Structure formats: C-alpha cells, structure tokens
Amino acid sequence: MKKVFVTFLICFSLMADTDITDIESDFRTKVTDRYHRLLHSIDRYFVSDANENLSHYKKISQNKLYMILSLKDDGGKLEHDFHLRGRIKLPKLQDKFEITFNKQAVERRDNQHVDNEYDEVLKDNNFRVGLKYHIYKESYSNAYAKLSLRVRSPVGLYAKVGINKSYFYQKLETIFQHALYYYIHDKEYALSTSMTLFLPIDDRYALEQQNRWYKDEADKTAIFEHSFRLYHSINSVNKLRYQFTYATIDDEVCNYCKHWYGANIKFRHHINKWIFFEIIPEVLKRRENSFKFEKVFTVNFGMTFSK
C-alpha cells in the first residue's frame, strides 16, 4: 500500500515542474472566479447596496475554498476520502453572519487537522451546509448560534450554540471553547468543551496542550481527550507537527477508563502557493481492538482556491 502512496506523491510533486502547472492554474482560476461570483450574488441578494466599491469586491475575494483528497493505509486497508472546506464571510453580512460548509471524516482524529469547522460530535461523513450567526464578536471572544443540515436525505438538521474566549499571560494564550448541539430530528443533544494552552517559543517552535471533553446523549458516552503538540516551522514551505493523544471514555462499561492513545507526526509541504500535501504516519492502540499495536499512514493532497 505504501508504494501506492509514494507513487502518487511523486506524480503530485512533479506537477510543479511540468506543463500540468498551467492546466492546474487555469482550472483553479476558473473555479475561484465562479466561486467569488456566486458569493457576490448571494451577498447582493440579502442586502442590496448601490454604493459598492472596490473594497467590497476585495473582501469577497478573500474567501477561500479548500479541496483535500485524503488517502489512508490503516493496517493494510486502503481508504480514501474527499474533504471540502469553506467559511464564507460576505461584506454586507460579515458582522453577524457566516456561511459554512464541510465534509468530514467519520473518525475525528483523522480529520481534525484539515477542518477548522470541525464538529467533533457528528458521526457521519456527509456534506453539510450551515449558517452561523454571531451573537457578539470581539477580538478574543465570541458567541454564536449555528444551524446546519446534511445535503442529502435525511437532512440531519442540528442547531449549535457556542462561546469562545481567550486569555493572555505574557506569551501564553489560554483558549476556552464550549458548545451545545441539538439534533432536531432525533431530539437529542450533545455537549463539547475544551481548554487549550498555546505557547510560542520562538519563530520556529510552539507548544500546545489541549483538554477536550464531549458527551453524546445518543451513545450515552463521554470522551475526555488530552493532546500535546509541538509545532516546528522548518521554513516557509515545510512544517512539522508532533502530537501525542490520550483519551478516556465514560460509558456503561467503565468510568473514564482508557479508550485509545496514539502518536503521530504530520509533515506539510507547499509545492506552491495553492497546492500542498501532508504525510502523517501514526501509531495507536484502541480499546475496541484490545489495545493491539496499530500503524496508520495517511497522505493528504490539497488545493486552495483563492486570489
């Protein structure tokens, strides 16, 4: 399986040095232009304004669209997934509203690093569209309400209310995030809360420690995760992240006993401004597999659509 990954990676890298780059650039430009024209139409539909100027269009062009192909070798079993990411801020609505859309993997730890809009309590990998309303929004704190649905039947409509707050002590940033989910169709709720400590060491290194707790009423379980991460910026195009995670579970069998733990290294390389790939080797042990030693190898190929 690793031969498939390596071969695909080499072909992907060679794109930057061949005429394929021109094809990629033309494709990316067309998709970006259509994407921004669509956003402009949506913005004008909600709020008509005859006094539009150049800055208005520049704000729309700042919106980015991410497409990521993920290939994973999980113990000899080759899996693939496609991720689509977007957080839309429209000039006439950005003070209060954002449009979000994403498609996420079933297993949260495999996909968290490519998804800023990740909702850790969701259990499917279907494409979702949401509308987020900012109750209040400041530099280091915000509260919001969000309504999201699945773009297929059943729609899986759910509501989310959240609050985020950051505190600073010299270089150390402490981030608190809390969210309440309500699944409208199933009439069930879920809770999520986390505390993250982030400390920049210098221009190349940073440390992060995160404690995340979430509870799902449907499964009658609660998960408590502790993650330690070291970020290493090698240069402007090469980044490394080292991570160790230990998780416990509270369910009908045990009270916050060992659930799973593992370590991984993520290497990210930008081929150019728009294209990147990530290599993520991982080792882990899970209770569901009797804590047998497992090896997972993931490669992500991504493209950014923006000006």
C-alpha positions as CSV (number, residue, x, y, z in Angstrom):
1,M,0.0,0.0,0.0
2,K,2.8,2.4,0.8
3,K,4.1,2.0,-2.8
4,V,0.8,3.4,-4.0
5,F,1.2,6.4,-1.7
6,V,4.8,7.1,-2.8
7,T,4.0,6.8,-6.5
8,F,1.0,9.2,-6.1
9,L,3.1,11.6,-4.1
10,I,5.9,11.7,-6.7
11,C,3.4,12.3,-9.5
12,F,1.8,15.1,-7.5
13,S,5.1,16.8,-6.8
14,L,6.2,16.7,-10.4
15,M,3.1,18.8,-11.3
16,A,5.0,21.8,-10.1
17,D,7.8,21.3,-12.7
18,T,5.8,20.4,-15.8
19,D,3.2,21.9,-18.1
20,I,0.5,20.5,-16.0
21,T,1.0,23.5,-13.8
22,D,-0.6,25.7,-16.5
23,I,-3.6,23.4,-16.6
24,E,-3.9,23.4,-12.8
25,S,-3.6,27.2,-12.8
26,D,-6.3,27.7,-15.4
27,F,-8.6,25.3,-13.6
28,R,-8.0,26.9,-10.2
29,T,-8.6,30.4,-11.7
30,K,-11.9,29.4,-13.3
31,V,-13.2,27.7,-10.1
32,T,-12.1,30.7,-8.0
33,D,-13.8,33.2,-10.2
34,R,-17.1,31.3,-10.3
35,Y,-16.9,30.8,-6.6
36,H,-16.5,34.5,-5.9
37,R,-19.2,35.5,-8.4
38,L,-21.6,33.1,-6.6
39,L,-20.7,34.7,-3.3
40,H,-21.3,38.2,-4.7
41,S,-24.7,37.2,-6.0
42,I,-25.6,35.8,-2.5
43,D,-24.4,39.0,-0.8
44,R,-26.4,41.2,-3.1
45,Y,-29.5,39.0,-2.7
46,F,-29.6,39.6,1.1
47,V,-28.6,43.3,1.1
48,S,-28.8,45.5,-2.0
49,D,-26.4,48.4,-2.0
50,A,-25.9,50.8,-4.8
51,N,-22.7,52.2,-3.2
52,E,-20.5,49.2,-3.8
53,N,-16.8,50.0,-4.3
54,L,-13.5,48.2,-5.0
55,S,-13.0,47.3,-1.3
56,H,-16.3,45.5,-1.4
57,Y,-15.0,43.1,-4.1
58,K,-11.7,42.7,-2.4
59,K,-13.4,41.5,0.7
60,I,-15.3,38.9,-1.3
61,S,-12.1,37.7,-3.0
62,Q,-10.6,37.0,0.5
63,N,-12.9,34.0,0.8
64,K,-11.1,30.7,0.2
65,L,-12.2,27.2,-0.8
66,Y,-10.2,24.1,0.2
67,M,-10.3,20.8,-1.6
68,I,-8.4,17.9,0.0
69,L,-8.0,14.3,-1.1
70,S,-7.1,12.0,1.8
71,L,-5.6,8.5,1.3
72,K,-5.1,6.3,4.4
73,D,-3.5,2.9,4.8
74,D,-5.0,1.5,8.0
75,G,-3.3,-1.8,8.7
76,G,-3.2,-2.8,5.0
77,K,-6.6,-1.5,4.2
78,L,-6.6,1.4,1.8
79,E,-9.2,4.1,2.4
80,H,-9.9,7.4,0.7
81,D,-12.0,10.4,1.4
82,F,-12.6,13.8,-0.1
83,H,-12.8,16.9,2.1
84,L,-14.4,20.2,1.1
85,R,-13.9,23.3,3.3
86,G,-15.2,26.8,3.3
87,R,-16.1,29.6,5.7
88,I,-17.8,32.4,3.8
89,K,-17.7,36.0,5.0
90,L,-19.7,38.4,3.0
91,P,-19.1,42.1,3.2
92,K,-22.7,43.1,3.8
93,L,-23.3,40.3,6.3
94,Q,-20.0,39.6,7.9
95,D,-20.7,41.5,11.1
96,K,-23.4,39.0,12.0
97,F,-23.5,36.0,9.6
98,E,-21.2,33.4,8.1
99,I,-22.0,30.6,5.7
100,T,-20.1,27.4,6.4
101,F,-19.8,24.1,4.6
102,N,-17.7,21.0,5.1
103,K,-17.4,17.3,4.6
104,Q,-15.7,15.5,7.4
105,A,-14.3,12.0,8.1
106,V,-16.1,9.6,10.4
107,E,-13.1,9.3,12.8
108,R,-12.5,12.7,14.3
109,R,-8.8,12.3,14.9
110,D,-8.0,11.6,11.3
111,N,-9.6,14.8,10.1
112,Q,-9.3,17.4,12.8
113,H,-6.2,18.9,11.3
114,V,-7.8,19.8,8.0
115,D,-11.1,21.1,9.2
116,N,-11.5,24.4,11.0
117,E,-15.2,24.0,11.1
118,Y,-15.0,20.5,12.7
119,D,-17.9,19.5,14.9
120,E,-16.5,16.7,16.9
121,V,-19.8,15.1,18.0
122,L,-21.1,14.4,14.5
123,K,-20.9,10.8,13.4
124,D,-21.3,10.9,9.6
125,N,-19.1,12.0,6.7
126,N,-21.8,13.7,4.6
127,F,-21.6,17.1,3.1
128,R,-23.1,19.8,5.3
129,V,-24.1,23.5,4.9
130,G,-24.6,25.8,7.8
131,L,-25.5,29.4,8.6
132,K,-23.7,30.9,11.6
133,Y,-25.0,34.0,13.4
134,H,-22.6,35.9,15.7
135,I,-24.4,37.0,18.8
136,Y,-21.4,39.1,19.7
137,K,-17.9,39.1,18.2
138,E,-14.7,40.7,19.6
139,S,-11.0,40.2,19.1
140,Y,-10.6,37.5,21.7
141,S,-14.1,36.3,22.4
142,N,-17.3,35.5,20.5
143,A,-20.7,33.8,21.0
144,Y,-22.6,32.3,18.1
145,A,-25.6,30.2,17.0
146,K,-25.4,27.9,14.1
147,L,-27.9,25.9,12.1
148,S,-26.5,23.2,9.9
149,L,-28.0,20.5,7.6
150,R,-26.9,17.5,5.7
151,V,-27.2,17.8,1.9
152,R,-28.9,14.5,1.4
153,S,-31.9,12.7,2.8
154,P,-32.4,12.6,5.8
155,V,-31.2,16.2,6.2
156,G,-29.9,15.6,9.7
157,L,-30.7,19.2,10.8
158,Y,-29.0,20.3,14.0
159,A,-28.6,23.5,16.0
160,K,-25.4,24.6,17.7
161,V,-24.8,27.4,20.3
162,G,-21.2,28.1,21.3
163,I,-18.9,30.5,23.0
164,N,-15.1,31.0,22.7
165,K,-12.9,33.1,25.0
166,S,-9.1,33.7,25.0
167,Y,-6.9,35.0,27.8
168,F,-3.3,36.1,27.6
169,Y,-0.5,36.0,30.2
170,Q,2.7,37.2,28.5
171,K,3.2,34.8,25.6
172,L,0.8,32.1,26.9
173,E,-2.6,32.1,25.4
174,T,-5.4,30.1,27.1
175,I,-8.5,29.3,24.9
176,F,-11.8,28.1,26.3
177,Q,-14.4,26.7,23.8
178,H,-17.9,25.5,24.8
179,A,-20.7,24.3,22.6
180,L,-24.2,22.8,22.9
181,Y,-25.6,20.7,20.0
182,Y,-29.3,19.8,19.5
183,Y,-30.3,17.3,16.8
184,I,-33.7,18.5,15.8
185,H,-34.9,15.3,14.0
186,D,-33.7,12.9,16.8
187,K,-34.5,15.3,19.6
188,E,-31.1,14.6,21.2
189,Y,-28.3,16.8,22.5
190,A,-24.5,16.7,22.7
191,L,-22.0,18.8,24.7
192,S,-18.5,19.8,24.0
193,T,-16.0,21.8,26.0
194,S,-12.2,22.3,25.7
195,M,-9.3,24.3,27.2
196,T,-6.2,24.9,25.1
197,L,-2.9,26.3,26.2
198,F,-0.7,27.7,23.4
199,L,2.8,29.0,23.9
200,P,5.0,30.3,21.1
201,I,8.7,29.5,21.9
202,D,10.3,31.4,19.1
203,D,9.8,32.0,15.3
204,R,10.2,28.3,14.6
205,Y,8.6,26.4,17.6
206,A,5.4,26.5,19.5
207,L,3.8,24.2,22.1
208,E,0.1,23.4,22.6
209,Q,-1.7,21.4,25.2
210,Q,-5.4,20.7,24.8
211,N,-8.0,19.1,27.0
212,R,-11.3,18.3,25.3
213,W,-14.4,16.7,26.8
214,Y,-17.6,15.9,24.8
215,K,-20.7,13.9,25.6
216,D,-23.2,12.4,23.2
217,E,-26.7,11.6,24.6
218,A,-27.4,9.2,21.8
219,D,-24.5,6.9,22.6
220,K,-24.7,7.5,26.4
221,T,-20.9,8.1,26.3
222,A,-18.5,10.9,27.3
223,I,-15.0,11.2,25.9
224,F,-12.1,13.1,27.6
225,E,-9.1,13.7,25.4
226,H,-5.7,15.1,26.3
227,S,-3.4,16.2,23.5
228,F,0.2,17.5,23.4
229,R,1.5,19.1,20.3
230,L,4.8,20.6,19.2
231,Y,4.8,22.8,16.1
232,H,8.0,23.2,14.1
233,S,8.3,25.6,11.2
234,I,11.3,24.4,9.2
235,N,10.9,27.2,6.6
236,S,8.2,29.0,4.7
237,V,7.1,25.8,2.8
238,N,7.8,23.0,5.2
239,K,6.1,22.5,8.5
240,L,6.1,19.7,11.1
241,R,3.7,18.9,13.9
242,Y,4.4,16.2,16.6
243,Q,1.4,15.0,18.6
244,F,0.5,12.6,21.4
245,T,-3.1,12.0,22.5
246,Y,-4.6,10.0,25.4
247,A,-8.3,9.5,25.6
248,T,-10.6,8.1,28.2
249,I,-14.3,7.1,28.0
250,D,-17.2,7.1,30.4
251,D,-19.9,4.6,29.3
252,E,-22.0,1.7,30.6
253,V,-18.8,-0.5,30.9
254,C,-16.4,1.8,32.8
255,N,-15.9,5.2,34.3
256,Y,-13.4,7.2,32.3
257,C,-11.2,4.2,31.6
258,K,-8.5,4.1,28.9
259,H,-10.2,4.4,25.5
260,W,-7.3,5.0,23.0
261,Y,-3.9,6.6,22.8
262,G,-1.5,7.3,20.0
263,A,1.2,9.5,18.5
264,N,1.7,10.9,15.0
265,I,3.9,13.3,13.1
266,K,2.5,15.5,10.4
267,F,4.7,16.9,7.6
268,R,3.2,19.6,5.4
269,H,4.9,20.8,2.2
270,H,3.6,23.6,0.0
271,I,4.5,22.8,-3.6
272,N,3.4,26.4,-4.5
273,K,1.0,29.0,-3.1
274,W,-2.0,26.9,-4.0
275,I,-1.0,23.2,-3.7
276,F,0.2,21.3,-0.7
277,F,0.5,17.7,0.6
278,E,0.7,16.2,4.0
279,I,2.3,13.0,5.2
280,I,1.0,11.6,8.5
281,P,2.5,8.4,10.0
282,E,0.7,7.3,13.2
283,V,0.8,4.6,15.8
284,L,-2.0,3.9,18.2
285,K,-3.8,1.5,20.5
286,R,-7.6,1.3,20.8
287,R,-9.8,-0.4,23.3
288,E,-12.1,-1.7,20.5
289,N,-9.0,-3.6,19.1
290,S,-7.9,-4.9,22.5
291,F,-5.1,-2.3,22.6
292,K,-3.2,-4.0,19.9
293,F,-0.4,-2.0,18.3
294,E,-1.7,-0.4,15.1
295,K,0.0,1.6,12.3
296,V,-1.8,4.1,10.2
297,F,-0.3,6.0,7.3
298,T,-2.1,9.0,5.8
299,V,-1.4,11.3,2.8
300,N,-3.5,14.4,2.1
301,F,-3.3,16.3,-1.2
302,G,-4.8,19.8,-1.1
303,M,-5.6,22.7,-3.4
304,T,-6.6,26.2,-2.3
305,F,-9.0,28.3,-4.5
306,S,-8.4,32.0,-3.8
307,K,-7.0,35.1,-5.4
